[in-house]
């Protein structure tokens, strides 16, 4: 939708998995019952046409070189299921690279990508399984290592307060795995630390 209304779009993809499953790396004879693990592939135009072609948009929702994926934790595994992402123009910072270079350097890489497409708005995808499972076990596929809440706040704040930010998706918290509600409190507390005043100020200004 953002691409349809606003032209070229960039995508900042925080996820413990790169979600790059598409017909080129799985058995196409299988009957698919959902698109879990496919969102980045679909957004970049890889998949069945009814999931990748959009009215009034030529090509994919997002071009590969407009995407940065942060947090993949399985790419070093021998049985990594979508290794072909490494041959694309998608910028990748897996969790192990993140640990080596730190949050400030990762934030700088995000800003460098956005600056290289300064005319484009951008969307933020925040799958909460990018957080370490000691912090956020209430997801379908928890894992370690992962980002801390402080890491996410540091990375998200300059993005959500940027005028080019068109929105953010927050997924995929599973309340059935959070019987005492502690993970929900963690997530709400994290989101509550984002740049609300700047965002609210821009919204109020746009209404005047």
C-alpha positions as a Markdown table, in Angstrom:
| # | Residue | x | y | z |
|---|---|---|---|---|
| 1 | Unk | 0.0 | 0.0 | 0.0 |
| 2 | Unk | 2.8 | 2.4 | 0.8 |
| 3 | Unk | 4.4 | 1.7 | -2.5 |
| 4 | Unk | 1.1 | 2.3 | -4.4 |
| 5 | Unk | 0.6 | 5.7 | -2.8 |
| 6 | Unk | 4.1 | 7.0 | -2.3 |
| 7 | Unk | 6.3 | 5.5 | -5.0 |
| 8 | Unk | 9.6 | 3.6 | -4.3 |
| 9 | Unk | 9.8 | 2.0 | -0.9 |
| 10 | Unk | 12.6 | 0.8 | 1.3 |
| 11 | Unk | 12.2 | -2.0 | 3.9 |
| 12 | Unk | 13.9 | -2.3 | 7.3 |
| 13 | Unk | 13.3 | -6.0 | 8.2 |
| 14 | Unk | 14.1 | -6.9 | 11.8 |
| 15 | Unk | 13.5 | -10.7 | 12.2 |
| 16 | Unk | 15.2 | -13.6 | 13.7 |
| 17 | Unk | 14.6 | -15.3 | 10.4 |
| 18 | Unk | 15.0 | -13.8 | 6.9 |
| 19 | Unk | 11.6 | -15.3 | 5.8 |
| 20 | Unk | 12.9 | -15.8 | 2.3 |
| 21 | Unk | 11.0 | -19.0 | 1.4 |
| 22 | Unk | 9.8 | -19.0 | -2.2 |
| 23 | Unk | 9.2 | -21.5 | -5.0 |
| 24 | Unk | 12.9 | -21.3 | -6.0 |
| 25 | Unk | 14.0 | -22.9 | -2.7 |
| 26 | Unk | 11.3 | -25.3 | -1.7 |
| 27 | Unk | 9.5 | -28.1 | -3.4 |
| 28 | Unk | 6.8 | -26.4 | -5.5 |
| 29 | Unk | 4.7 | -29.6 | -5.6 |
| 30 | Unk | 4.0 | -29.2 | -1.9 |
| 31 | Unk | 0.6 | -27.7 | -1.1 |
| 32 | Unk | 1.1 | -24.5 | 0.8 |
| 33 | Unk | -1.3 | -23.7 | 3.6 |
| 34 | Unk | 0.2 | -20.4 | 4.7 |
| 35 | Unk | 2.8 | -17.8 | 4.0 |
| 36 | Unk | 4.8 | -18.0 | 7.3 |
| 37 | Unk | 8.5 | -17.7 | 6.4 |
| 38 | Unk | 7.7 | -16.1 | 3.1 |
| 39 | Unk | 7.1 | -12.4 | 3.8 |
| 40 | Unk | 10.4 | -11.0 | 2.7 |
| 41 | Unk | 10.4 | -13.2 | -0.5 |
| 42 | Unk | 6.9 | -12.0 | -1.3 |
| 43 | Unk | 7.7 | -8.4 | -0.7 |
| 44 | Unk | 10.6 | -8.6 | -3.1 |
| 45 | Unk | 8.5 | -10.3 | -5.8 |
| 46 | Unk | 9.3 | -14.0 | -5.3 |
| 47 | Unk | 6.3 | -16.3 | -5.1 |
| 48 | Unk | 3.1 | -17.1 | -6.8 |
| 49 | Unk | 1.7 | -14.2 | -8.9 |
| 50 | Unk | -1.5 | -13.8 | -6.8 |
| 51 | Unk | 0.7 | -13.0 | -3.8 |
| 52 | Unk | 3.3 | -10.9 | -5.5 |
| 53 | Unk | 1.5 | -8.8 | -8.1 |
| 54 | Unk | -0.3 | -5.7 | -7.0 |
| 55 | Unk | -2.7 | -3.3 | -8.9 |
| 56 | Unk | -1.0 | -0.1 | -10.1 |
| 57 | Unk | 2.5 | -1.4 | -9.1 |
| 58 | Unk | 5.0 | -2.4 | -11.7 |
| 59 | Unk | 7.4 | -5.0 | -10.2 |
| 60 | Unk | 7.7 | -6.0 | -6.6 |
| 61 | Unk | 6.6 | -4.0 | -3.6 |
| 62 | Unk | 10.3 | -3.5 | -2.7 |
| 63 | Unk | 13.4 | -3.8 | -4.8 |
| 64 | Unk | 16.2 | -6.0 | -3.3 |
| 65 | Unk | 18.7 | -3.1 | -3.0 |
| 66 | Unk | 16.1 | -1.2 | -1.0 |
| 67 | Unk | 16.0 | -3.9 | 1.8 |
| 68 | Unk | 18.1 | -4.5 | 4.9 |
| 69 | Unk | 17.5 | -7.6 | 6.9 |
| 70 | Unk | 18.7 | -7.7 | 10.5 |
| 71 | Unk | 18.8 | -10.5 | 13.0 |
| 72 | Unk | 18.8 | -13.8 | 11.1 |
| 73 | Unk | 20.2 | -16.4 | 13.4 |
| 74 | Unk | 20.1 | -19.6 | 11.3 |
| 75 | Unk | 22.2 | -18.6 | 8.3 |
| 76 | Unk | 25.3 | -20.3 | 9.6 |
| 77 | Unk | 23.5 | -23.6 | 10.0 |
| 78 | Unk | 24.5 | -26.4 | 7.5 |
| 79 | Unk | 20.8 | -27.0 | 6.7 |
| 80 | Unk | 19.8 | -23.3 | 6.3 |
| 81 | Unk | 16.7 | -23.4 | 4.2 |
| 82 | Unk | 17.0 | -20.3 | 2.1 |
| 83 | Unk | 20.7 | -19.7 | 1.4 |
| 84 | Unk | 20.0 | -18.0 | -2.0 |
| 85 | Unk | 19.2 | -14.8 | -0.2 |
| 86 | Unk | 23.0 | -14.3 | 0.0 |
| 87 | Unk | 23.1 | -14.0 | -3.8 |
| 88 | Unk | 20.7 | -11.1 | -3.9 |
| 89 | Unk | 21.3 | -7.3 | -3.4 |
| 90 | Unk | 19.5 | -7.5 | -0.1 |
| 91 | Unk | 21.8 | -6.1 | 2.7 |
| 92 | Unk | 22.1 | -8.7 | 5.5 |
| 93 | Unk | 23.3 | -8.2 | 9.0 |
| 94 | Unk | 22.8 | -11.5 | 10.8 |
| 95 | Unk | 22.8 | -11.7 | 14.6 |
| 96 | Unk | 26.4 | -12.8 | 14.7 |
| 97 | Unk | 27.6 | -9.8 | 12.6 |
| 98 | Unk | 25.4 | -7.7 | 14.9 |
| 99 | Unk | 27.2 | -8.9 | 17.9 |
| 100 | Unk | 30.6 | -8.2 | 16.3 |
| 101 | Unk | 29.9 | -4.6 | 15.2 |
| 102 | Unk | 27.3 | -3.4 | 17.7 |
| 103 | Unk | 24.1 | -1.4 | 17.7 |
| 104 | Unk | 25.7 | 2.0 | 16.7 |
| 105 | Unk | 27.3 | 0.5 | 13.6 |
| 106 | Unk | 24.1 | -1.3 | 12.6 |
| 107 | Unk | 22.1 | 1.9 | 13.0 |
| 108 | Unk | 24.7 | 3.6 | 10.8 |
| 109 | Unk | 24.3 | 0.9 | 8.1 |
| 110 | Unk | 20.5 | 1.4 | 8.1 |
| 111 | Unk | 20.9 | 5.1 | 7.7 |
| 112 | Unk | 23.4 | 4.6 | 4.9 |
| 113 | Unk | 20.9 | 2.5 | 3.0 |
| 114 | Unk | 18.1 | 5.0 | 3.6 |
| 115 | Unk | 20.4 | 7.8 | 2.4 |
| 116 | Unk | 21.2 | 5.9 | -0.8 |
| 117 | Unk | 17.5 | 6.0 | -1.6 |
| 118 | Unk | 16.7 | 9.4 | -0.1 |
| 119 | Unk | 13.7 | 9.9 | -2.3 |
| 120 | Unk | 11.9 | 6.8 | -1.0 |
| 121 | Unk | 9.8 | 6.3 | 2.1 |
| 122 | Unk | 10.4 | 3.3 | 4.1 |
| 123 | Unk | 8.5 | 0.6 | 6.1 |
| 124 | Unk | 9.7 | -1.1 | 9.3 |
| 125 | Unk | 9.0 | -4.8 | 9.9 |
| 126 | Unk | 9.6 | -5.8 | 13.5 |
| 127 | Unk | 9.1 | -9.5 | 14.2 |
| 128 | Unk | 9.5 | -9.9 | 17.9 |
| 129 | Unk | 11.3 | -13.2 | 17.5 |
| 130 | Unk | 14.4 | -11.1 | 16.7 |
| 131 | Unk | 14.6 | -10.6 | 20.4 |
| 132 | Unk | 16.5 | -13.2 | 22.4 |
| 133 | Unk | 14.3 | -16.0 | 23.7 |
| 134 | Unk | 15.2 | -15.2 | 27.2 |
| 135 | Unk | 13.4 | -11.9 | 26.7 |
| 136 | Unk | 10.6 | -13.0 | 24.3 |
| 137 | Unk | 9.8 | -16.7 | 24.4 |
| 138 | Unk | 6.1 | -16.1 | 23.4 |
| 139 | Unk | 6.7 | -16.5 | 19.7 |
| 140 | Unk | 6.4 | -19.4 | 17.2 |
| 141 | Unk | 10.1 | -19.9 | 16.8 |
| 142 | Unk | 12.1 | -18.4 | 19.8 |
| 143 | Unk | 15.8 | -18.6 | 19.7 |
| 144 | Unk | 19.2 | -17.4 | 20.9 |
| 145 | Unk | 21.2 | -15.3 | 20.4 |
| 146 | Unk | 19.0 | -12.4 | 19.7 |
| 147 | Unk | 18.6 | -8.7 | 20.3 |
| 148 | Unk | 17.9 | -7.1 | 23.6 |
| 149 | Unk | 15.1 | -4.7 | 24.3 |
| 150 | Unk | 17.6 | -1.9 | 24.6 |
| 151 | Unk | 19.1 | -2.8 | 21.2 |
| 152 | Unk | 15.6 | -2.6 | 19.6 |
| 153 | Unk | 14.8 | 0.8 | 21.2 |
| 154 | Unk | 18.1 | 2.2 | 20.0 |
| 155 | Unk | 17.5 | 0.9 | 16.4 |
| 156 | Unk | 13.8 | 1.8 | 16.2 |
| 157 | Unk | 13.8 | 5.3 | 17.7 |
| 158 | Unk | 15.6 | 7.1 | 14.8 |
| 159 | Unk | 13.4 | 5.2 | 12.3 |
| 160 | Unk | 10.0 | 5.8 | 13.8 |
| 161 | Unk | 10.8 | 9.5 | 14.3 |
| 162 | Unk | 12.0 | 9.9 | 10.6 |
| 163 | Unk | 9.5 | 11.8 | 8.4 |
| 164 | Unk | 10.1 | 9.2 | 5.7 |
| 165 | Unk | 8.8 | 6.4 | 7.8 |
| 166 | Unk | 5.4 | 5.3 | 6.5 |
| 167 | Unk | 4.6 | 2.7 | 9.2 |
| 168 | Unk | 5.7 | -0.3 | 11.2 |
| 169 | Unk | 4.5 | -3.9 | 11.4 |
| 170 | Unk | 4.9 | -5.6 | 14.8 |
| 171 | Unk | 4.5 | -9.4 | 14.7 |
| 172 | Unk | 4.2 | -12.2 | 15.8 |
| 173 | Unk | 3.7 | -12.3 | 19.5 |
| 174 | Unk | 1.8 | -15.4 | 20.6 |
| 175 | Unk | -0.4 | -14.9 | 23.6 |
| 176 | Unk | -1.0 | -18.6 | 24.0 |
| 177 | Unk | 2.7 | -18.9 | 25.0 |
| 178 | Unk | 2.4 | -16.1 | 27.5 |
| 179 | Unk | 0.0 | -17.3 | 30.1 |
| 180 | Unk | 1.1 | -14.8 | 32.8 |
| 181 | Unk | 1.3 | -11.8 | 30.4 |
| 182 | Unk | 4.9 | -11.0 | 31.1 |
| 183 | Unk | 6.0 | -11.0 | 27.5 |
| 184 | Unk | 3.2 | -8.7 | 26.6 |
| 185 | Unk | 4.3 | -6.3 | 29.3 |
| 186 | Unk | 7.9 | -6.5 | 27.9 |
| 187 | Unk | 6.7 | -5.7 | 24.4 |
| 188 | Unk | 4.4 | -2.8 | 25.5 |
| 189 | Unk | 7.3 | -1.4 | 27.6 |
| 190 | Unk | 9.6 | -1.6 | 24.6 |
| 191 | Unk | 7.2 | 0.1 | 22.3 |
| 192 | Unk | 6.5 | 2.7 | 25.0 |
| 193 | Unk | 10.1 | 3.8 | 24.8 |
| 194 | Unk | 9.9 | 4.8 | 21.2 |
| 195 | Unk | 9.9 | 8.4 | 20.0 |
| 196 | Unk | 6.2 | 9.0 | 20.8 |
| 197 | Unk | 6.5 | 12.7 | 21.4 |
| 198 | Unk | 8.3 | 13.4 | 18.0 |
| 199 | Unk | 5.7 | 11.2 | 16.2 |
| 200 | Unk | 2.8 | 12.8 | 17.9 |
| 201 | Unk | 4.2 | 16.2 | 17.3 |
| 202 | Unk | 4.5 | 15.5 | 13.5 |
| 203 | Unk | 0.9 | 14.2 | 13.5 |
| 204 | Unk | -0.4 | 17.2 | 15.3 |
| 205 | Unk | 1.5 | 19.5 | 12.9 |
| 206 | Unk | 0.1 | 17.7 | 9.8 |
| 207 | Unk | -3.4 | 18.2 | 11.1 |
| 208 | Unk | -3.0 | 22.0 | 11.5 |
